[in-house]
Amino acid sequence: MAVVDITNLSGKTVGKLELADDVFAARVNPHLLHETVRHYLAAQHRGTHKTKQKSEVSGAGRKLWKQKGTGRARIGSIRSPLWRHGGTVHGPVPRSYAYRIPRKVFTGALRSALSAKLAEKKLFVIENWQLESHKTKPFREALSRVDDASRTLLLVDGGDNVNLERASRNLEGVKLVRTTAIQPYDLLRHESVLLSREAAEKLSRGLSQAGAEQAASERVQIQPAPKEKGERAEKPAAKHETKHAAKAHDKKPAKKSEKKPAAKASSKPKPKAKKD
């Protein structure tokens, strides 16, 4: 297990914390870091670029001169892309540059970035971020007591802290994020990372494979209530049985055919046709 010192805002060591090796002592994968940085920067791209097409530029729609007889090239509109101040063909339009990356790639990049910071001794665990006031000057002095060498700091906290947000938002090179919003880009961009004890435990537990397997095994499965004695479970009827039963129910009983008495054969012979 990776062991780090726990420091308070006065710069004194108050204890030690064990972290998961597969999160804070993993092998650094530069390819995963590169892919996640590209993904983050692409999502930050606004994509508001726009050029005017032929139907959007200013200009009359009349035909400038007749089609034939002038000796000049035929022209239909002053807004043609071939002319100055005309429309642009196949120009850029507003769109989003964001795309999706696999979850395993993102979590692998987080493990690599955290492991790299711990190996470089640029990762600090703070006991808590309890500040007496929201003033910026005393908070800047507290950060200097923890790490005075780094010019850029990434602060990670696990919950809401109004004083911490107000004290850090006006400091140059200091950024505050939550554990649920931490990005590999932020870890690489800042020289040092300051985690609260709660945030370090959350990351160690959430990004480790053992913690994920344990959480999956502890999920409560709802089972059906036990039946009382003497009750029998009614088996659902088969599909073909229900169909035949429905057909039989729909059929009406056949009516008895009433036999009509056969016509009696007449004994009298038919008269023969007279010959002319």
C-alpha positions in Angstrom: 0.0 0.0 0.0 1.2 3.5 -0.8 1.6 5.6 2.3 1.5 9.4 2.4 1.8 11.9 5.2 -1.3 13.9 6.4 -0.6 17.6 6.8 -2.7 20.3 8.4 -2.9 23.9 7.2 -0.1 24.9 9.6 2.3 22.7 7.7 2.7 20.0 10.4 2.4 16.3 9.9 -0.4 14.8 11.9 -0.6 11.2 10.6 -0.3 8.8 7.7 -2.7 7.5 5.2 -2.6 4.2 3.2 -3.7 4.5 -0.4 -4.5 1.8 -3.0 -1.4 0.8 -5.0 -3.4 0.3 -8.2 -4.5 4.0 -8.0 -1.5 5.9 -6.6 1.3 3.5 -7.5 0.2 2.3 -10.9 2.3 2.3 -14.1 2.1 5.6 -15.9 0.6 5.2 -19.4 1.4 8.3 -21.6 -0.9 7.2 -24.3 -4.0 7.3 -22.0 -2.9 10.7 -20.7 -2.6 12.0 -24.3 -6.0 10.8 -25.3 -7.8 12.2 -22.3 -6.1 15.6 -22.7 -7.2 15.8 -26.4 -10.7 14.8 -25.3 -10.8 17.5 -22.7 -9.5 20.3 -25.0 -11.9 19.2 -27.8 -14.8 19.5 -25.4 -13.7 23.1 -24.4 -13.7 24.2 -28.1 -16.7 26.5 -28.5 -17.2 25.8 -32.2 -18.9 29.2 -32.9 -17.2 29.8 -36.2 -19.5 30.8 -39.1 -19.2 32.1 -42.6 -21.9 33.6 -44.8 -23.2 31.7 -47.7 -24.5 33.1 -51.0 -28.0 33.5 -49.6 -26.8 35.4 -46.5 -24.5 38.1 -47.9 -25.9 41.5 -48.8 -26.6 42.3 -52.4 -29.5 42.5 -54.9 -30.8 39.4 -56.6 -31.2 40.9 -60.1 -29.3 39.8 -63.1 -26.5 42.3 -63.8 -26.5 42.1 -67.6 -28.2 40.0 -70.2 -27.0 36.4 -70.9 -25.7 36.9 -74.4 -24.3 39.6 -76.6 -22.1 41.5 -74.2 -18.9 39.6 -74.7 -18.5 39.1 -71.0 -18.9 36.0 -68.9 -22.5 35.2 -68.0 -23.5 36.2 -64.4 -26.7 35.7 -62.5 -26.0 37.4 -59.1 -23.6 39.9 -57.5 -23.5 37.5 -54.5 -21.7 34.8 -56.4 -18.8 33.2 -54.6 -16.6 34.1 -57.6 -17.0 37.8 -56.9 -15.5 40.0 -54.2 -17.9 40.3 -51.2 -19.7 37.2 -52.4 -20.7 34.2 -50.4 -18.4 31.5 -49.1 -18.7 28.0 -50.4 -18.3 25.1 -47.9 -17.3 27.4 -45.1 -17.2 26.4 -41.4 -20.5 26.2 -39.5 -21.2 26.1 -35.7 -20.7 22.6 -34.4 -19.6 20.7 -31.3 -16.1 19.2 -31.2 -16.8 17.0 -28.2 -16.6 13.2 -28.5 -16.9 10.3 -26.2 -14.0 8.1 -24.8 -14.3 4.8 -23.0 -14.7 4.9 -19.3 -11.8 2.6 -18.8 -9.5 5.0 -20.7 -10.5 7.9 -18.5 -10.1 6.0 -15.2 -6.7 4.6 -16.4 -5.6 8.1 -17.2 -6.6 9.3 -13.7 -4.6 6.5 -12.1 -1.6 7.4 -14.2 -1.8 11.1 -13.4 -2.2 10.5 -9.6 0.7 7.9 -9.6 2.9 10.4 -11.5 2.2 13.2 -9.0 2.9 10.9 -6.0 6.1 9.6 -7.6 7.3 13.2 -8.1 6.4 14.0 -4.5 4.0 16.7 -5.7 0.9 15.1 -4.0 -0.1 16.3 -0.6 -2.9 15.1 1.7 -4.5 17.8 3.9 -6.3 16.8 7.1 -9.3 19.1 6.2 -10.2 22.4 4.6 -11.8 24.0 7.6 -11.1 27.7 7.3 -12.0 30.3 9.9 -12.9 32.9 7.2 -13.2 33.4 3.5 -10.3 35.9 3.3 -7.7 35.3 0.6 -4.6 36.5 2.4 -4.6 34.0 5.3 -5.4 31.1 2.9 -2.5 32.1 0.7 -0.2 32.0 3.7 -1.6 28.5 4.7 -0.9 27.2 1.2 2.7 28.6 1.3 3.3 26.6 4.6 2.2 23.4 2.9 3.9 23.9 -0.5 6.0 27.0 -1.1 7.8 25.8 -4.2 4.9 25.3 -6.7 3.4 28.2 -8.5 0.2 26.3 -9.6 -1.9 24.3 -7.2 -4.9 22.0 -7.7 -7.1 21.7 -4.7 -9.4 18.7 -4.4 -12.3 18.5 -1.9 -15.1 16.0 -1.4 -18.0 18.3 -0.5 -19.3 21.8 -0.2 -17.1 24.4 1.4 -18.1 28.0 1.0 -15.1 29.5 2.7 -12.7 27.4 0.6 -14.4 28.4 -2.6 -14.4 32.1 -1.8 -10.8 32.1 -0.5 -9.3 30.3 -3.5 -11.2 31.7 -6.5 -9.2 34.9 -6.6 -5.7 33.3 -6.4 -3.7 33.1 -9.5 -2.7 29.6 -10.4 -5.0 27.9 -7.9 -8.0 25.9 -8.9 -10.5 24.1 -6.8 -12.4 20.9 -8.0 -14.4 18.2 -6.5 -13.6 14.5 -6.6 -16.4 13.9 -9.0 -15.2 16.5 -11.4 -11.4 15.9 -11.4 -9.8 15.6 -14.8 -6.4 14.2 -15.9 -5.8 17.5 -17.7 -6.0 19.5 -14.4 -3.7 17.0 -12.7 -1.1 17.5 -15.5 -1.5 21.2 -15.8 -0.8 22.1 -12.2 2.5 21.5 -10.5 1.2 20.2 -7.2 -2.0 18.5 -6.1 -3.5 19.1 -2.6 -6.1 16.5 -1.6 -8.2 16.6 1.5 -8.2 13.3 3.5 -11.8 12.6 2.5 -11.1 13.2 -1.2 -8.0 10.9 -1.1 -10.0 8.1 0.5 -12.8 8.5 -2.1 -10.4 8.4 -5.0 -8.5 5.4 -3.5 -11.8 3.6 -3.0 -13.5 4.6 -6.2 -10.7 4.1 -8.7 -9.3 0.8 -7.3 -10.5 -2.4 -8.9 -10.8 -4.1 -5.5 -13.1 -1.4 -4.3 -15.3 -1.7 -7.3 -15.6 -5.4 -6.9 -16.5 -5.0 -3.2 -19.1 -2.4 -4.0 -20.7 -4.7 -6.6 -20.8 -7.6 -4.1 -22.4 -5.5 -1.4 -25.4 -4.5 -3.5 -28.6 -5.6 -1.9 -30.7 -7.9 -4.0 -34.4 -7.9 -3.4 -35.8 -11.4 -3.1 -39.5 -12.4 -3.3 -41.3 -12.8 0.0 -41.6 -16.4 1.3 -44.9 -18.0 0.8 -47.0 -19.4 3.6 -47.6 -23.1 4.1 -50.5 -24.6 2.2 -50.3 -22.1 -0.6 -49.5 -23.4 -4.0 -48.0 -21.3 -6.7 -50.2 -21.0 -9.7 -48.3 -21.9 -12.8 -49.0 -19.7 -15.7 -50.7 -21.4 -18.5 -48.8 -22.1 -21.7 -49.2 -19.8 -24.6 -50.6 -22.4 -26.9 -53.1 -23.5 -24.2 -54.4 -20.0 -23.6 -54.8 -19.5 -27.4 -56.8 -22.7 -27.8 -59.0 -21.9 -24.8 -59.7 -18.5 -26.2 -60.6 -19.9 -29.6 -62.9 -22.5 -28.0 -64.6 -19.8 -25.9 -65.2 -17.6 -28.9 -66.8 -20.4 -30.9 -70.6 -20.6 -30.7 -72.3 -24.0 -30.5 -73.3 -25.2 -33.9 -77.1 -25.2 -34.6 -78.7 -28.5 -35.4 -79.6 -28.6 -39.1 -83.3 -29.0 -39.6 -83.9 -31.6 -42.2 -86.6 -30.6 -44.7 -88.9 -33.3 -46.1 -87.9 -34.4 -49.5 -90.3 -33.5 -52.3 -92.5 -36.4 -53.5 -91.9 -37.5 -57.0 -95.0 -36.8 -59.2 -96.5 -39.9 -60.7 -98.0 -38.1 -63.6 -95.8 -38.1 -66.8 -94.9 -34.8 -68.3 -96.8 -33.9 -71.5 -95.0 -34.4 -74.7 -94.4 -31.5 -77.0 -96.7 -31.2 -79.9 -95.3 -31.5 -83.4 -96.2 -28.9 -85.9 
